[in-house]
Amino acid sequence: MKQFLYILMFAAVGIYALIEQSKPAPNRFIMIGAMAVFMFGLFRLMKKIPSKNDGENEEEHDTEI
């Protein structure tokens, strides 16, 4: 349920930011808030995805020692 709320919030803020961006003079605070929500969403996504190099780096360190 928590994941669904995050997705819904992310989509709503994104759509509102697109509408706001199309105006001749968009509100800076709304755009900054939308960017902050976007960065928060990216942070949560990247936290779950493992790095490709983590396993390779551990193997290299084991062979050097």
mmCIF file of the N, C-alpha and C atoms, coordinates in Angstrom:
data_MODEL
# 
_entry.id   MODEL 
# 
loop_
_atom_site.group_PDB 
_atom_site.id 
_atom_site.type_symbol 
_atom_site.label_atom_id 
_atom_site.label_alt_id 
_atom_site.label_comp_id 
_atom_site.label_asym_id 
_atom_site.label_entity_id 
_atom_site.label_seq_id 
_atom_site.pdbx_PDB_ins_code 
_atom_site.Cartn_x 
_atom_site.Cartn_y 
_atom_site.Cartn_z 
_atom_site.occupancy 
_atom_site.B_iso_or_equiv 
_atom_site.pdbx_formal_charge 
_atom_site.auth_seq_id 
_atom_site.auth_comp_id 
_atom_site.auth_asym_id 
_atom_site.auth_atom_id 
_atom_site.pdbx_PDB_model_num 
ATOM 1   N N  . MET A 1 1  ? 0.826  -1.194  0.000   1.00 0.00 ? 1  MET A N  1 
ATOM 2   C CA . MET A 1 1  ? 0.000  0.000   0.000   1.00 0.00 ? 1  MET A CA 1 
ATOM 3   C C  . MET A 1 1  ? 0.868  1.255   0.000   1.00 0.00 ? 1  MET A C  1 
ATOM 4   N N  . LYS A 1 2  ? 1.969  1.198   0.749   1.00 0.00 ? 2  LYS A N  1 
ATOM 5   C CA . LYS A 1 2  ? 2.859  2.348   0.837   1.00 0.00 ? 2  LYS A CA 1 
ATOM 6   C C  . LYS A 1 2  ? 3.493  2.644   -0.523  1.00 0.00 ? 2  LYS A C  1 
ATOM 7   N N  . GLN A 1 3  ? 3.867  1.582   -1.250  1.00 0.00 ? 3  GLN A N  1 
ATOM 8   C CA . GLN A 1 3  ? 4.452  1.747   -2.576  1.00 0.00 ? 3  GLN A CA 1 
ATOM 9   C C  . GLN A 1 3  ? 3.452  2.414   -3.520  1.00 0.00 ? 3  GLN A C  1 
ATOM 10  N N  . PHE A 1 4  ? 2.197  2.001   -3.443  1.00 0.00 ? 4  PHE A N  1 
ATOM 11  C CA . PHE A 1 4  ? 1.165  2.572   -4.304  1.00 0.00 ? 4  PHE A CA 1 
ATOM 12  C C  . PHE A 1 4  ? 0.997  4.064   -4.036  1.00 0.00 ? 4  PHE A C  1 
ATOM 13  N N  . LEU A 1 5  ? 1.050  4.455   -2.781  1.00 0.00 ? 5  LEU A N  1 
ATOM 14  C CA . LEU A 1 5  ? 0.921  5.875   -2.443  1.00 0.00 ? 5  LEU A CA 1 
ATOM 15  C C  . LEU A 1 5  ? 2.097  6.681   -2.977  1.00 0.00 ? 5  LEU A C  1 
ATOM 16  N N  . TYR A 1 6  ? 3.303  6.118   -2.895  1.00 0.00 ? 6  TYR A N  1 
ATOM 17  C CA . TYR A 1 6  ? 4.474  6.803   -3.446  1.00 0.00 ? 6  TYR A CA 1 
ATOM 18  C C  . TYR A 1 6  ? 4.343  6.978   -4.956  1.00 0.00 ? 6  TYR A C  1 
ATOM 19  N N  . ILE A 1 7  ? 3.903  5.942   -5.642  1.00 0.00 ? 7  ILE A N  1 
ATOM 20  C CA . ILE A 1 7  ? 3.736  6.022   -7.092  1.00 0.00 ? 7  ILE A CA 1 
ATOM 21  C C  . ILE A 1 7  ? 2.665  7.042   -7.451  1.00 0.00 ? 7  ILE A C  1 
ATOM 22  N N  . LEU A 1 8  ? 1.564  7.023   -6.724  1.00 0.00 ? 8  LEU A N  1 
ATOM 23  C CA . LEU A 1 8  ? 0.479  7.964   -6.975  1.00 0.00 ? 8  LEU A CA 1 
ATOM 24  C C  . LEU A 1 8  ? 0.927  9.403   -6.720  1.00 0.00 ? 8  LEU A C  1 
ATOM 25  N N  . MET A 1 9  ? 1.639  9.632   -5.622  1.00 0.00 ? 9  MET A N  1 
ATOM 26  C CA . MET A 1 9  ? 2.135  10.970  -5.305  1.00 0.00 ? 9  MET A CA 1 
ATOM 27  C C  . MET A 1 9  ? 3.131  11.440  -6.361  1.00 0.00 ? 9  MET A C  1 
ATOM 28  N N  . PHE A 1 10 ? 4.029  10.552  -6.771  1.00 0.00 ? 10 PHE A N  1 
ATOM 29  C CA . PHE A 1 10 ? 5.037  10.886  -7.766  1.00 0.00 ? 10 PHE A CA 1 
ATOM 30  C C  . PHE A 1 10 ? 4.380  11.267  -9.092  1.00 0.00 ? 10 PHE A C  1 
ATOM 31  N N  . ALA A 1 11 ? 3.370  10.509  -9.504  1.00 0.00 ? 11 ALA A N  1 
ATOM 32  C CA . ALA A 1 11 ? 2.668  10.793  -10.755 1.00 0.00 ? 11 ALA A CA 1 
ATOM 33  C C  . ALA A 1 11 ? 1.891  12.107  -10.668 1.00 0.00 ? 11 ALA A C  1 
ATOM 34  N N  . ALA A 1 12 ? 1.225  12.345  -9.556  1.00 0.00 ? 12 ALA A N  1 
ATOM 35  C CA . ALA A 1 12 ? 0.435  13.569  -9.404  1.00 0.00 ? 12 ALA A CA 1 
ATOM 36  C C  . ALA A 1 12 ? 1.325  14.808  -9.428  1.00 0.00 ? 12 ALA A C  1 
ATOM 37  N N  . VAL A 1 13 ? 2.436  14.755  -8.725  1.00 0.00 ? 13 VAL A N  1 
ATOM 38  C CA . VAL A 1 13 ? 3.352  15.900  -8.706  1.00 0.00 ? 13 VAL A CA 1 
ATOM 39  C C  . VAL A 1 13 ? 3.969  16.103  -10.082 1.00 0.00 ? 13 VAL A C  1 
ATOM 40  N N  . GLY A 1 14 ? 4.292  15.014  -10.762 1.00 0.00 ? 14 GLY A N  1 
ATOM 41  C CA . GLY A 1 14 ? 4.871  15.120  -12.100 1.00 0.00 ? 14 GLY A CA 1 
ATOM 42  C C  . GLY A 1 14 ? 3.915  15.743  -13.099 1.00 0.00 ? 14 GLY A C  1 
ATOM 43  N N  . ILE A 1 15 ? 2.667  15.323  -13.061 1.00 0.00 ? 15 ILE A N  1 
ATOM 44  C CA . ILE A 1 15 ? 1.666  15.880  -13.976 1.00 0.00 ? 15 ILE A CA 1 
ATOM 45  C C  . ILE A 1 15 ? 1.422  17.353  -13.660 1.00 0.00 ? 15 ILE A C  1 
ATOM 46  N N  . TYR A 1 16 ? 1.330  17.679  -12.375 1.00 0.00 ? 16 TYR A N  1 
ATOM 47  C CA . TYR A 1 16 ? 1.116  19.078  -11.997 1.00 0.00 ? 16 TYR A CA 1 
ATOM 48  C C  . TYR A 1 16 ? 2.311  19.943  -12.404 1.00 0.00 ? 16 TYR A C  1 
ATOM 49  N N  . ALA A 1 17 ? 3.532  19.402  -12.282 1.00 0.00 ? 17 ALA A N  1 
ATOM 50  C CA . ALA A 1 17 ? 4.722  20.155  -12.678 1.00 0.00 ? 17 ALA A CA 1 
ATOM 51  C C  . ALA A 1 17 ? 4.738  20.386  -14.186 1.00 0.00 ? 17 ALA A C  1 
ATOM 52  N N  . LEU A 1 18 ? 4.303  19.400  -14.962 1.00 0.00 ? 18 LEU A N  1 
ATOM 53  C CA . LEU A 1 18 ? 4.234  19.589  -16.414 1.00 0.00 ? 18 LEU A CA 1 
ATOM 54  C C  . LEU A 1 18 ? 3.222  20.668  -16.786 1.00 0.00 ? 18 LEU A C  1 
ATOM 55  N N  . ILE A 1 19 ? 2.088  20.677  -16.104 1.00 0.00 ? 19 ILE A N  1 
ATOM 56  C CA . ILE A 1 19 ? 1.082  21.705  -16.368 1.00 0.00 ? 19 ILE A CA 1 
ATOM 57  C C  . ILE A 1 19 ? 1.622  23.075  -15.968 1.00 0.00 ? 19 ILE A C  1 
ATOM 58  N N  . GLU A 1 20 ? 2.276  23.136  -14.825 1.00 0.00 ? 20 GLU A N  1 
ATOM 59  C CA . GLU A 1 20 ? 2.829  24.405  -14.341 1.00 0.00 ? 20 GLU A CA 1 
ATOM 60  C C  . GLU A 1 20 ? 3.938  24.904  -15.268 1.00 0.00 ? 20 GLU A C  1 
ATOM 61  N N  . GLN A 1 21 ? 4.732  23.997  -15.799 1.00 0.00 ? 21 GLN A N  1 
ATOM 62  C CA . GLN A 1 21 ? 5.852  24.369  -16.655 1.00 0.00 ? 21 GLN A CA 1 
ATOM 63  C C  . GLN A 1 21 ? 5.374  24.975  -17.972 1.00 0.00 ? 21 GLN A C  1 
ATOM 64  N N  . SER A 1 22 ? 4.198  24.596  -18.425 1.00 0.00 ? 22 SER A N  1 
ATOM 65  C CA . SER A 1 22 ? 3.696  25.090  -19.705 1.00 0.00 ? 22 SER A CA 1 
ATOM 66  C C  . SER A 1 22 ? 3.163  26.519  -19.613 1.00 0.00 ? 22 SER A C  1 
ATOM 67  N N  . LYS A 1 23 ? 3.027  27.051  -18.414 1.00 0.00 ? 23 LYS A N  1 
ATOM 68  C CA . LYS A 1 23 ? 2.545  28.421  -18.242 1.00 0.00 ? 23 LYS A CA 1 
ATOM 69  C C  . LYS A 1 23 ? 3.640  29.408  -18.648 1.00 0.00 ? 23 LYS A C  1 
ATOM 70  N N  . PRO A 1 24 ? 3.250  30.632  -19.032 1.00 0.00 ? 24 PRO A N  1 
ATOM 71  C CA . PRO A 1 24 ? 4.266  31.626  -19.422 1.00 0.00 ? 24 PRO A CA 1 
ATOM 72  C C  . PRO A 1 24 ? 5.213  31.997  -18.275 1.00 0.00 ? 24 PRO A C  1 
ATOM 73  N N  . ALA A 1 25 ? 4.700  32.034  -17.052 1.00 0.00 ? 25 ALA A N  1 
ATOM 74  C CA . ALA A 1 25 ? 5.535  32.357  -15.886 1.00 0.00 ? 25 ALA A CA 1 
ATOM 75  C C  . ALA A 1 25 ? 5.263  31.317  -14.797 1.00 0.00 ? 25 ALA A C  1 
ATOM 76  N N  . PRO A 1 26 ? 5.967  30.171  -14.853 1.00 0.00 ? 26 PRO A N  1 
ATOM 77  C CA . PRO A 1 26 ? 5.708  29.132  -13.841 1.00 0.00 ? 26 PRO A CA 1 
ATOM 78  C C  . PRO A 1 26 ? 6.188  29.557  -12.456 1.00 0.00 ? 26 PRO A C  1 
ATOM 79  N N  . ASN A 1 27 ? 5.516  29.066  -11.446 1.00 0.00 ? 27 ASN A N  1 
ATOM 80  C CA . ASN A 1 27 ? 5.872  29.355  -10.065 1.00 0.00 ? 27 ASN A CA 1 
ATOM 81  C C  . ASN A 1 27 ? 7.157  28.601  -9.718  1.00 0.00 ? 27 ASN A C  1 
ATOM 82  N N  . ARG A 1 28 ? 8.175  29.324  -9.282  1.00 0.00 ? 28 ARG A N  1 
ATOM 83  C CA . ARG A 1 28 ? 9.477  28.707  -8.992  1.00 0.00 ? 28 ARG A CA 1 
ATOM 84  C C  . ARG A 1 28 ? 9.393  27.713  -7.844  1.00 0.00 ? 28 ARG A C  1 
ATOM 85  N N  . PHE A 1 29 ? 8.613  28.037  -6.828  1.00 0.00 ? 29 PHE A N  1 
ATOM 86  C CA . PHE A 1 29 ? 8.524  27.166  -5.656  1.00 0.00 ? 29 PHE A CA 1 
ATOM 87  C C  . PHE A 1 29 ? 7.874  25.824  -6.006  1.00 0.00 ? 29 PHE A C  1 
ATOM 88  N N  . ILE A 1 30 ? 6.885  25.856  -6.875  1.00 0.00 ? 30 ILE A N  1 
ATOM 89  C CA . ILE A 1 30 ? 6.253  24.610  -7.304  1.00 0.00 ? 30 ILE A CA 1 
ATOM 90  C C  . ILE A 1 30 ? 7.243  23.781  -8.111  1.00 0.00 ? 30 ILE A C  1 
ATOM 91  N N  . MET A 1 31 ? 8.007  24.426  -8.980  1.00 0.00 ? 31 MET A N  1 
ATOM 92  C CA . MET A 1 31 ? 8.989  23.700  -9.793  1.00 0.00 ? 31 MET A CA 1 
ATOM 93  C C  . MET A 1 31 ? 10.102 23.112  -8.920  1.00 0.00 ? 31 MET A C  1 
ATOM 94  N N  . ILE A 1 32 ? 10.548 23.855  -7.922  1.00 0.00 ? 32 ILE A N  1 
ATOM 95  C CA . ILE A 1 32 ? 11.579 23.348  -7.006  1.00 0.00 ? 32 ILE A CA 1 
ATOM 96  C C  . ILE A 1 32 ? 11.026 22.185  -6.193  1.00 0.00 ? 32 ILE A C  1 
ATOM 97  N N  . GLY A 1 33 ? 9.791  22.300  -5.731  1.00 0.00 ? 33 GLY A N  1 
ATOM 98  C CA . GLY A 1 33 ? 9.167  21.206  -4.989  1.00 0.00 ? 33 GLY A CA 1 
ATOM 99  C C  . GLY A 1 33 ? 9.007  19.958  -5.842  1.00 0.00 ? 33 GLY A C  1 
ATOM 100 N N  . ALA A 1 34 ? 8.616  20.138  -7.097  1.00 0.00 ? 34 ALA A N  1 
ATOM 101 C CA . ALA A 1 34 ? 8.475  18.991  -7.997  1.00 0.00 ? 34 ALA A CA 1 
ATOM 102 C C  . ALA A 1 34 ? 9.827  18.334  -8.239  1.00 0.00 ? 34 ALA A C  1 
ATOM 103 N N  . MET A 1 35 ? 10.872 19.140  -8.375  1.00 0.00 ? 35 MET A N  1 
ATOM 104 C CA . MET A 1 35 ? 12.210 18.585  -8.575  1.00 0.00 ? 35 MET A CA 1 
ATOM 105 C C  . MET A 1 35 ? 12.675 17.833  -7.332  1.00 0.00 ? 35 MET A C  1 
ATOM 106 N N  . ALA A 1 36 ? 12.353 18.340  -6.155  1.00 0.00 ? 36 ALA A N  1 
ATOM 107 C CA . ALA A 1 36 ? 12.734 17.660  -4.915  1.00 0.00 ? 36 ALA A CA 1 
ATOM 108 C C  . ALA A 1 36 ? 12.022 16.310  -4.794  1.00 0.00 ? 36 ALA A C  1 
ATOM 109 N N  . VAL A 1 37 ? 10.745 16.267  -5.143  1.00 0.00 ? 37 VAL A N  1 
ATOM 110 C CA . VAL A 1 37 ? 10.008 15.000  -5.103  1.00 0.00 ? 37 VAL A CA 1 
ATOM 111 C C  . VAL A 1 37 ? 10.587 14.027  -6.121  1.00 0.00 ? 37 VAL A C  1 
ATOM 112 N N  . PHE A 1 38 ? 10.961 14.529  -7.293  1.00 0.00 ? 38 PHE A N  1 
ATOM 113 C CA . PHE A 1 38 ? 11.572 13.685  -8.319  1.00 0.00 ? 38 PHE A CA 1 
ATOM 114 C C  . PHE A 1 38 ? 12.897 13.109  -7.831  1.00 0.00 ? 38 PHE A C  1 
ATOM 115 N N  . MET A 1 39 ? 13.733 13.932  -7.207  1.00 0.00 ? 39 MET A N  1 
ATOM 116 C CA . MET A 1 39 ? 15.021 13.452  -6.692  1.00 0.00 ? 39 MET A CA 1 
ATOM 117 C C  . MET A 1 39 ? 14.815 12.441  -5.565  1.00 0.00 ? 39 MET A C  1 
ATOM 118 N N  . PHE A 1 40 ? 13.826 12.660  -4.723  1.00 0.00 ? 40 PHE A N  1 
ATOM 119 C CA . PHE A 1 40 ? 13.518 11.706  -3.657  1.00 0.00 ? 40 PHE A CA 1 
ATOM 120 C C  . PHE A 1 40 ? 13.109 10.360  -4.247  1.00 0.00 ? 40 PHE A C  1 
ATOM 121 N N  . GLY A 1 41 ? 12.288 10.399  -5.296  1.00 0.00 ? 41 GLY A N  1 
ATOM 122 C CA . GLY A 1 41 ? 11.884 9.164   -5.962  1.00 0.00 ? 41 GLY A CA 1 
ATOM 123 C C  . GLY A 1 41 ? 13.063 8.440   -6.593  1.00 0.00 ? 41 GLY A C  1 
ATOM 124 N N  . LEU A 1 42 ? 13.966 9.188   -7.221  1.00 0.00 ? 42 LEU A N  1 
ATOM 125 C CA . LEU A 1 42 ? 15.165 8.574   -7.792  1.00 0.00 ? 42 LEU A CA 1 
ATOM 126 C C  . LEU A 1 42 ? 16.054 7.976   -6.716  1.00 0.00 ? 42 LEU A C  1 
ATOM 127 N N  . PHE A 1 43 ? 16.173 8.664   -5.595  1.00 0.00 ? 43 PHE A N  1 
ATOM 128 C CA . PHE A 1 43 ? 16.987 8.154   -4.492  1.00 0.00 ? 43 PHE A CA 1 
ATOM 129 C C  . PHE A 1 43 ? 16.444 6.826   -3.988  1.00 0.00 ? 43 PHE A C  1 
ATOM 130 N N  . ARG A 1 44 ? 15.140 6.743   -3.824  1.00 0.00 ? 44 ARG A N  1 
ATOM 131 C CA . ARG A 1 44 ? 14.528 5.497   -3.338  1.00 0.00 ? 44 ARG A CA 1 
ATOM 132 C C  . ARG A 1 44 ? 14.688 4.376   -4.357  1.00 0.00 ? 44 ARG A C  1 
ATOM 133 N N  . LEU A 1 45 ? 14.600 4.710   -5.629  1.00 0.00 ? 45 LEU A N  1 
ATOM 134 C CA . LEU A 1 45 ? 14.767 3.702   -6.666  1.00 0.00 ? 45 LEU A CA 1 
ATOM 135 C C  . LEU A 1 45 ? 16.211 3.207   -6.728  1.00 0.00 ? 45 LEU A C  1 
ATOM 136 N N  . MET A 1 46 ? 17.163 4.110   -6.684  1.00 0.00 ? 46 MET A N  1 
ATOM 137 C CA . MET A 1 46 ? 18.574 3.732   -6.801  1.00 0.00 ? 46 MET A CA 1 
ATOM 138 C C  . MET A 1 46 ? 19.058 2.979   -5.567  1.00 0.00 ? 46 MET A C  1 
ATOM 139 N N  . LYS A 1 47 ? 18.421 3.204   -4.440  1.00 0.00 ? 47 LYS A N  1 
ATOM 140 C CA . LYS A 1 47 ? 18.798 2.494   -3.221  1.00 0.00 ? 47 LYS A CA 1 
ATOM 141 C C  . LYS A 1 47 ? 18.493 1.004   -3.347  1.00 0.00 ? 47 LYS A C  1 
ATOM 142 N N  . LYS A 1 48 ? 17.490 0.657   -4.140  1.00 0.00 ? 48 LYS A N  1 
ATOM 143 C CA . LYS A 1 48 ? 17.077 -0.738  -4.286  1.00 0.00 ? 48 LYS A CA 1 
ATOM 144 C C  . LYS A 1 48 ? 17.872 -1.481  -5.357  1.00 0.00 ? 48 LYS A C  1 
ATOM 145 N N  . ILE A 1 49 ? 18.477 -0.756  -6.295  1.00 0.00 ? 49 ILE A N  1 
ATOM 146 C CA . ILE A 1 49 ? 19.190 -1.391  -7.401  1.00 0.00 ? 49 ILE A CA 1 
ATOM 147 C C  . ILE A 1 49 ? 20.653 -1.562  -7.016  1.00 0.00 ? 49 ILE A C  1 
ATOM 148 N N  . PRO A 1 50 ? 21.169 -2.794  -7.032  1.00 0.00 ? 50 PRO A N  1 
ATOM 149 C CA . PRO A 1 50 ? 22.578 -3.001  -6.675  1.00 0.00 ? 50 PRO A CA 1 
ATOM 150 C C  . PRO A 1 50 ? 23.501 -2.517  -7.793  1.00 0.00 ? 50 PRO A C  1 
ATOM 151 N N  . SER A 1 51 ? 24.692 -2.115  -7.421  1.00 0.00 ? 51 SER A N  1 
ATOM 152 C CA . SER A 1 51 ? 25.672 -1.658  -8.388  1.00 0.00 ? 51 SER A CA 1 
ATOM 153 C C  . SER A 1 51 ? 26.289 -2.845  -9.112  1.00 0.00 ? 51 SER A C  1 
ATOM 154 N N  . LYS A 1 52 ? 26.635 -2.670  -10.386 1.00 0.00 ? 52 LYS A N  1 
ATOM 155 C CA . LYS A 1 52 ? 27.289 -3.732  -11.150 1.00 0.00 ? 52 LYS A CA 1 
ATOM 156 C C  . LYS A 1 52 ? 28.700 -3.979  -10.636 1.00 0.00 ? 52 LYS A C  1 
ATOM 157 N N  . ASN A 1 53 ? 29.359 -2.936  -10.200 1.00 0.00 ? 53 ASN A N  1 
ATOM 158 C CA . ASN A 1 53 ? 30.773 -3.018  -9.850  1.00 0.00 ? 53 ASN A CA 1 
ATOM 159 C C  . ASN A 1 53 ? 31.031 -3.509  -8.436  1.00 0.00 ? 53 ASN A C  1 
ATOM 160 N N  . ASP A 1 54 ? 30.017 -3.642  -7.607  1.00 0.00 ? 54 ASP A N  1 
ATOM 161 C CA . ASP A 1 54 ? 30.242 -4.071  -6.225  1.00 0.00 ? 54 ASP A CA 1 
ATOM 162 C C  . ASP A 1 54 ? 30.879 -5.451  -6.162  1.00 0.00 ? 54 ASP A C  1 
ATOM 163 N N  . GLY A 1 55 ? 30.376 -6.399  -6.913  1.00 0.00 ? 55 GLY A N  1 
ATOM 164 C CA . GLY A 1 55 ? 30.923 -7.749  -6.905  1.00 0.00 ? 55 GLY A CA 1 
ATOM 165 C C  . GLY A 1 55 ? 32.304 -7.801  -7.524  1.00 0.00 ? 55 GLY A C  1 
ATOM 166 N N  . GLU A 1 56 ? 32.532 -7.033  -8.580  1.00 0.00 ? 56 GLU A N  1 
ATOM 167 C CA . GLU A 1 56 ? 33.831 -7.015  -9.246  1.00 0.00 ? 56 GLU A CA 1 
ATOM 168 C C  . GLU A 1 56 ? 34.896 -6.390  -8.357  1.00 0.00 ? 56 GLU A C  1 
ATOM 169 N N  . ASN A 1 57 ? 34.548 -5.329  -7.653  1.00 0.00 ? 57 ASN A N  1 
ATOM 170 C CA . ASN A 1 57 ? 35.516 -4.669  -6.779  1.00 0.00 ? 57 ASN A CA 1 
ATOM 171 C C  . ASN A 1 57 ? 35.939 -5.576  -5.632  1.00 0.00 ? 57 ASN A C  1 
ATOM 172 N N  . GLU A 1 58 ? 35.016 -6.334  -5.089  1.00 0.00 ? 58 GLU A N  1 
ATOM 173 C CA . GLU A 1 58 ? 35.353 -7.241  -3.990  1.00 0.00 ? 58 GLU A CA 1 
ATOM 174 C C  . GLU A 1 58 ? 36.292 -8.342  -4.471  1.00 0.00 ? 58 GLU A C  1 
ATOM 175 N N  . GLU A 1 59 ? 36.080 -8.848  -5.682  1.00 0.00 ? 59 GLU A N  1 
ATOM 176 C CA . GLU A 1 59 ? 36.947 -9.891  -6.219  1.00 0.00 ? 59 GLU A CA 1 
ATOM 177 C C  . GLU A 1 59 ? 38.347 -9.356  -6.482  1.00 0.00 ? 59 GLU A C  1 
ATOM 178 N N  . GLU A 1 60 ? 38.455 -8.127  -6.981  1.00 0.00 ? 60 GLU A N  1 
ATOM 179 C CA . GLU A 1 60 ? 39.764 -7.525  -7.246  1.00 0.00 ? 60 GLU A CA 1 
ATOM 180 C C  . GLU A 1 60 ? 40.535 -7.319  -5.953  1.00 0.00 ? 60 GLU A C  1 
ATOM 181 N N  . HIS A 1 61 ? 39.864 -6.876  -4.903  1.00 0.00 ? 61 HIS A N  1 
ATOM 182 C CA . HIS A 1 61 ? 40.538 -6.641  -3.630  1.00 0.00 ? 61 HIS A CA 1 
ATOM 183 C C  . HIS A 1 61 ? 41.010 -7.948  -3.008  1.00 0.00 ? 61 HIS A C  1 
ATOM 184 N N  . ASP A 1 62 ? 40.266 -9.019  -3.207  1.00 0.00 ? 62 ASP A N  1 
ATOM 185 C CA . ASP A 1 62 ? 40.669 -10.314 -2.656  1.00 0.00 ? 62 ASP A CA 1 
ATOM 186 C C  . ASP A 1 62 ? 41.921 -10.841 -3.341  1.00 0.00 ? 62 ASP A C  1 
ATOM 187 N N  . THR A 1 63 ? 42.063 -10.623 -4.634  1.00 0.00 ? 63 THR A N  1 
ATOM 188 C CA . THR A 1 63 ? 43.221 -11.147 -5.357  1.00 0.00 ? 63 THR A CA 1 
ATOM 189 C C  . THR A 1 63 ? 44.463 -10.310 -5.124  1.00 0.00 ? 63 THR A C  1 
ATOM 190 N N  . GLU A 1 64 ? 44.316 -9.013  -4.851  1.00 0.00 ? 64 GLU A N  1 
ATOM 191 C CA . GLU A 1 64 ? 45.473 -8.146  -4.635  1.00 0.00 ? 64 GLU A CA 1 
ATOM 192 C C  . GLU A 1 64 ? 46.154 -8.420  -3.310  1.00 0.00 ? 64 GLU A C  1 
ATOM 193 N N  . ILE A 1 65 ? 45.419 -8.812  -2.313  1.00 0.00 ? 65 ILE A N  1 
ATOM 194 C CA . ILE A 1 65 ? 45.982 -8.999  -0.971  1.00 0.00 ? 65 ILE A CA 1 
ATOM 195 C C  . ILE A 1 65 ? 46.681 -10.271 -0.852  1.00 0.00 ? 65 ILE A C  1 
# 
